[in-house]
Amino acid sequence: MAANRVDRVERLTNLLALLLESERPLTLVQITGALAGQYPDAERSRRAAFERDKAALRHIGVPIESERFDDHATYRIDRAAYELADLELDADETRALQVAVAAVRTDTSAGRDALWKLGGASAGNDAAVSAVLPQRPELPVIRSAVANRSTLVFVYRGDRRQLDPWGLLLRGGFWYVVGYDQDRDEKRTFRVDRFDGGVDAIEVGPTGTFTRPESFDPRDAFPADPKQIGHAPGDGVLAVVWIDATRAEAIEREVGSARVLERHADGSINVEVPASNLDAFRSWLIGLLDHAAVVSPPEIRDQIIDWLTGVVEAAS
């Protein structure tokens, strides 16, 4: 079976090369004669094999044209339709193409190879543009769901979510999926590497189950506050944090006066802060050093204490 597979791939390649190089349309007899030994001897089998090969090439976009000549079918490939014309890019356009390829490039050579084929391998003596995007095993499944408008079902921080995925975003080195959370009846954003169970735990619904809003713009979909990822504003886990007098004014400007729950005589304040994204909340809190402390809820306070204890033990 493997030998037959290799033979057919070689035959398809040779058929493509023959039709591209021929200056005139060829009949089936001429084609099988030129590719001697690659098609069956019996006429019916030879015709069937050729029809399968022709369909396979057309399926991948090769424009094989069929014409009648002297009551015989002939075949040719229109090179103008098959080959990409020279873009004749100037230096600035080539550089822009490099940036575009870098912006969507993964850790494979696909972008580089495509750039070479377009004649944009270099732009003068400037250094090549390079950007490698982080890959996740969940991305192909999510991209397919976005393209096919299929609902995703997954577990996120222990909660089952049903999401109509509108788009994927890359922010700060992490991938996020944005869409409509059916159970919360809100637009939500989820960090892909925080999915519980990974790609094997994701369920994908039927194609065409939702309509993406025309006004949706992925650039505006990311929450302004990363601590809010996975929840809508005003929803999710909230922590009360004490801020000392030296940082009180700056933090009040950051979170807004509406978040100030209590003002103390010494100038310190208690503020309400989203803590749905515990990692983001912890990073924000640690950045304040000894100028802040978690007041409530107890589970958030305990998690911060446990994390700090683990850091100290690991360092000792």
C-alpha positions in Angstrom: 0.0 0.0 0.0 2.8 2.4 0.9 4.5 1.8 -2.5 1.3 2.5 -4.4 1.0 5.8 -2.4 4.5 6.8 -3.3 4.0 5.9 -7.0 0.8 8.0 -7.2 2.5 11.0 -5.6 5.3 10.8 -8.1 2.9 10.3 -10.9 0.9 13.4 -9.9 4.1 15.4 -9.7 5.1 14.2 -13.2 1.7 14.9 -14.6 1.7 18.5 -13.3 5.2 19.1 -14.7 4.3 17.6 -18.0 1.2 19.8 -18.5 3.1 22.9 -17.3 6.0 22.4 -19.7 3.9 21.4 -22.7 3.4 24.2 -25.3 0.2 22.7 -26.6 -2.7 20.7 -25.2 -2.1 16.9 -24.8 -4.5 14.0 -25.3 -4.7 11.2 -22.8 -2.7 8.9 -25.2 0.1 11.6 -25.4 0.1 12.0 -21.6 0.3 8.3 -20.8 2.9 7.9 -23.5 5.1 10.6 -22.0 4.6 9.1 -18.5 5.4 5.6 -19.7 4.9 2.9 -17.1 3.1 5.2 -14.7 -0.5 4.4 -15.7 -2.1 1.0 -16.1 -2.0 -0.7 -19.5 -5.7 -1.4 -19.7 -7.6 1.5 -21.3 -10.4 1.6 -18.8 -8.1 1.4 -15.8 -5.8 4.0 -17.4 -8.7 6.4 -18.0 -10.0 5.9 -14.4 -6.5 6.6 -12.9 -6.1 9.7 -15.0 -9.5 11.1 -14.0 -8.6 10.5 -10.4 -5.3 12.3 -10.8 -6.9 15.2 -12.7 -9.5 15.6 -9.9 -6.8 15.5 -7.2 -4.9 18.3 -9.0 -8.0 20.4 -9.5 -8.9 19.9 -5.9 -5.7 21.7 -4.8 -6.3 24.5 -7.2 -4.4 23.5 -10.3 -6.3 24.9 -13.3 -6.4 21.9 -15.7 -8.4 22.9 -18.7 -10.0 20.4 -21.1 -10.6 21.2 -24.8 -11.8 19.2 -27.9 -9.4 18.8 -30.8 -10.1 16.5 -33.8 -12.8 14.8 -31.8 -10.3 14.1 -29.0 -10.2 15.5 -25.5 -7.0 17.4 -24.8 -5.7 18.8 -21.5 -3.5 21.8 -20.6 -2.6 24.1 -17.6 -3.0 27.8 -18.1 0.3 29.0 -16.7 -1.0 32.6 -16.3 -3.8 31.3 -14.0 -1.5 28.9 -12.2 1.6 31.0 -11.5 1.8 34.1 -9.4 2.8 37.2 -11.3 5.9 39.1 -10.2 4.8 41.6 -7.6 7.8 43.9 -8.4 8.0 45.2 -4.8 10.2 48.1 -4.0 12.3 48.2 -0.8 9.6 49.8 1.4 6.9 47.3 0.2 9.2 44.4 0.7 9.9 45.6 4.3 6.2 45.9 4.9 5.7 42.4 3.6 8.4 41.2 6.1 6.6 42.9 9.0 3.2 41.3 7.9 4.7 37.9 7.7 6.4 38.3 11.1 3.1 39.5 12.6 1.4 36.2 11.8 4.3 33.8 11.8 4.5 30.7 14.0 7.6 28.7 14.9 7.5 26.9 11.5 9.3 28.0 8.2 6.0 28.6 6.4 6.2 32.4 6.5 9.8 32.5 5.5 9.2 30.1 2.6 6.2 32.2 1.4 8.2 35.4 1.6 11.0 33.9 -0.6 8.4 32.8 -3.2 7.1 36.3 -3.3 10.6 37.7 -3.9 10.8 39.3 -0.5 13.7 37.4 1.0 15.6 40.5 1.8 15.3 44.2 1.9 18.6 45.8 1.2 21.1 45.5 4.0 18.5 45.8 6.7 18.2 43.1 9.3 15.4 40.6 8.7 12.2 41.1 10.7 11.6 38.2 13.0 8.8 37.4 15.4 7.8 34.0 16.7 4.3 33.5 18.1 3.7 31.1 21.0 1.9 28.0 20.0 -0.8 26.1 21.9 -2.4 22.7 21.1 -5.8 24.3 21.6 -5.3 26.9 18.9 -6.3 24.8 15.8 -9.5 23.7 17.5 -10.4 27.3 18.5 -9.5 28.8 15.2 -11.7 26.2 13.4 -14.6 27.0 15.8 -14.2 30.7 15.1 -14.1 30.2 11.3 -17.0 27.7 11.4 -19.1 29.6 14.0 -19.2 26.6 16.3 -19.9 26.9 20.0 -17.1 25.8 22.3 -17.6 24.0 25.6 -14.7 23.9 28.0 -13.9 24.1 31.7 -12.2 27.3 33.0 -11.1 27.6 36.6 -13.4 24.7 37.5 -16.5 26.2 35.8 -18.1 24.8 32.7 -18.4 27.4 29.9 -20.3 27.5 26.7 -18.8 30.1 24.4 -19.6 31.4 21.0 -16.0 32.3 19.9 -15.8 35.5 18.0 -12.0 35.8 17.7 -8.5 35.0 19.0 -6.1 37.6 20.4 -2.4 37.6 21.4 -1.6 39.9 24.3 1.6 39.9 26.3 2.8 36.6 25.0 -0.5 34.8 25.7 -3.5 33.7 23.5 -7.0 34.7 24.5 -10.3 33.8 23.0 -13.1 36.3 23.0 -16.8 35.6 22.5 -20.3 35.4 23.9 -20.6 33.3 27.1 -24.1 31.7 26.8 -24.5 31.0 30.6 -23.4 34.5 31.7 -25.1 36.2 28.8 -22.1 38.5 28.4 -19.0 39.0 26.2 -16.1 37.3 27.9 -12.4 36.8 27.4 -10.5 33.6 28.4 -6.8 32.9 28.4 -6.3 29.8 26.4 -3.5 28.2 28.4 -5.8 28.4 31.5 -8.4 26.0 30.0 -8.8 23.0 32.4 -7.8 19.7 30.7 -6.2 21.2 27.6 -7.3 20.5 24.1 -8.8 17.0 24.9 -11.3 18.5 27.2 -12.7 21.0 24.6 -16.0 20.1 22.9 -17.0 21.7 19.6 -20.6 22.2 18.5 -22.1 22.1 15.0 -21.1 24.5 12.3 -23.0 27.8 12.0 -24.6 27.9 15.4 -24.1 31.6 16.0 -23.7 34.9 14.2 -20.7 37.1 15.0 -21.7 40.7 15.7 -20.9 43.0 12.8 -19.5 45.6 15.2 -17.0 43.1 16.8 -13.5 44.4 16.7 -10.9 42.1 18.4 -8.7 45.1 19.1 -11.3 46.5 21.4 -12.4 43.2 22.9 -9.6 42.8 25.4 -10.5 43.9 28.9 -8.7 47.0 30.0 -8.1 45.4 33.4 -6.3 42.0 33.0 -7.5 41.0 36.4 -11.0 40.9 34.9 -10.2 38.2 32.2 -12.8 35.5 32.2 -15.5 37.8 33.7 -17.5 40.9 32.8 -17.0 44.2 34.6 -18.8 44.1 37.9 -18.9 40.3 37.9 -16.6 37.6 39.3 -14.3 37.6 42.4 -13.6 40.9 44.1 -11.0 41.4 46.8 -10.8 44.1 49.4 -7.2 45.4 49.7 -5.7 47.8 52.2 -3.4 50.5 50.7 -1.2 52.6 52.9 -1.1 56.4 52.8 1.9 56.6 50.6 0.2 54.7 47.7 -3.4 55.6 48.4 -3.7 58.6 46.0 -2.1 56.7 43.1 -4.2 53.6 43.6 -7.4 55.6 43.9 -6.6 57.2 40.5 -5.9 53.7 39.1 -9.1 52.0 40.3 -11.4 54.9 40.5 -13.0 56.6 43.6 -16.0 54.3 43.3 -13.8 51.4 44.3 -12.7 53.1 47.6 -14.7 51.4 50.3 -13.2 53.0 53.4 -10.9 55.9 54.2 -8.8 55.7 57.4 -7.5 58.5 59.6 -3.9 57.8 58.8 -4.6 58.4 55.1 -4.7 54.7 54.1 -7.7 53.3 52.2 -9.6 50.0 51.6 -10.3 49.5 47.9 -12.2 46.8 46.0 -10.2 45.2 43.2 -11.2 42.5 40.7 -9.4 39.2 41.5 -11.0 36.8 39.0 -7.6 36.4 37.3 -5.6 35.4 40.4 -2.3 35.5 38.6 -2.9 39.1 37.4 -4.2 40.1 40.8 -1.2 38.6 42.5 1.2 40.4 40.2 -0.5 43.7 40.8 -0.5 43.1 44.6 3.2 42.1 44.7 4.1 45.2 42.8 2.9 47.2 45.8 5.3 45.4 48.1 4.6 46.1 51.8 2.3 49.1 50.9 -0.8 46.7 50.4 -2.4 43.8 52.1 -5.4 41.6 51.3 -8.3 42.1 53.8 -10.9 39.8 52.2 -12.2 37.4 51.1 -10.3 34.8 53.3 -9.7 32.4 50.4 -7.9 35.0 48.3 -5.9 36.1 51.3 -4.9 32.5 52.1 -3.9 31.8 48.5 -1.6 34.9 48.5 -0.1 33.9 51.9 0.5 30.3 50.7 2.1 31.5 47.5 4.4 33.9 49.3 5.3 31.1 51.8 6.2 28.8 48.9 8.4 31.4 47.4 10.3 32.0 50.6 10.7 28.2 51.2 11.9 27.7 47.7 14.5 30.4 48.1 15.8 29.2 51.4 
